[in-house]
Amino acid sequence: MAAKILQQILAQRRTSIVALHDVNLALQYCDRIVGIKDGEIALDTKSGDLTRSDLYFLYPHERI
């Protein structure tokens, strides 16, 4: 469901801010990823420069 909505947003070429907890969706559909940890910006970079393992520190208790 979320992937379909993100595809529609991309098709409309609109700027959007979304809150995702799915690393795969973020890497696939987002141009830029801002990660927040402990209330602080911990990461702000282009998604093309990242891999799933680069985001592990944001979700240390989950397997991504």
C-alpha positions in Angstrom: 0.0 0.0 0.0 2.7 2.5 1.0 4.7 1.7 -2.2 1.7 2.5 -4.3 1.1 5.8 -2.7 4.8 6.7 -3.1 4.7 5.7 -6.7 1.7 8.1 -7.2 3.6 10.9 -5.5 6.6 10.3 -7.8 4.4 10.2 -10.9 3.0 13.6 -10.0 6.5 15.0 -9.5 5.5 16.7 -6.2 7.8 17.6 -3.4 6.7 15.6 -0.3 7.9 15.1 3.2 7.0 11.6 4.5 7.8 9.8 7.7 8.8 6.2 7.0 10.1 3.5 9.2 10.7 1.2 6.2 14.3 1.6 5.2 13.7 -0.2 1.9 10.9 2.1 0.8 12.9 5.2 1.9 15.9 4.0 -0.2 13.8 3.1 -3.2 11.5 6.2 -3.4 13.1 9.1 -1.6 15.7 11.4 -3.0 17.0 12.5 0.4 16.8 10.9 3.8 16.9 12.7 7.1 17.3 10.3 10.0 16.3 11.4 13.5 17.7 9.6 16.6 17.1 10.7 20.2 15.3 13.8 19.0 18.3 15.0 16.9 19.1 15.0 13.2 21.6 12.1 12.9 21.7 11.9 9.2 20.9 14.2 6.2 22.0 13.0 2.8 21.0 11.9 -0.7 19.5 8.4 -0.6 21.7 7.4 -3.6 24.7 7.7 -1.4 23.3 5.2 1.2 22.9 1.5 1.7 20.6 -0.3 4.1 23.6 -1.0 6.4 24.3 2.8 6.5 21.0 3.3 8.2 21.4 0.5 10.8 22.4 2.9 13.6 19.0 4.5 13.4 17.3 1.1 14.1 19.7 -0.8 16.3 17.1 -3.2 17.6 15.6 -4.1 14.2 17.1 -6.2 11.4 17.2 -4.2 8.3 
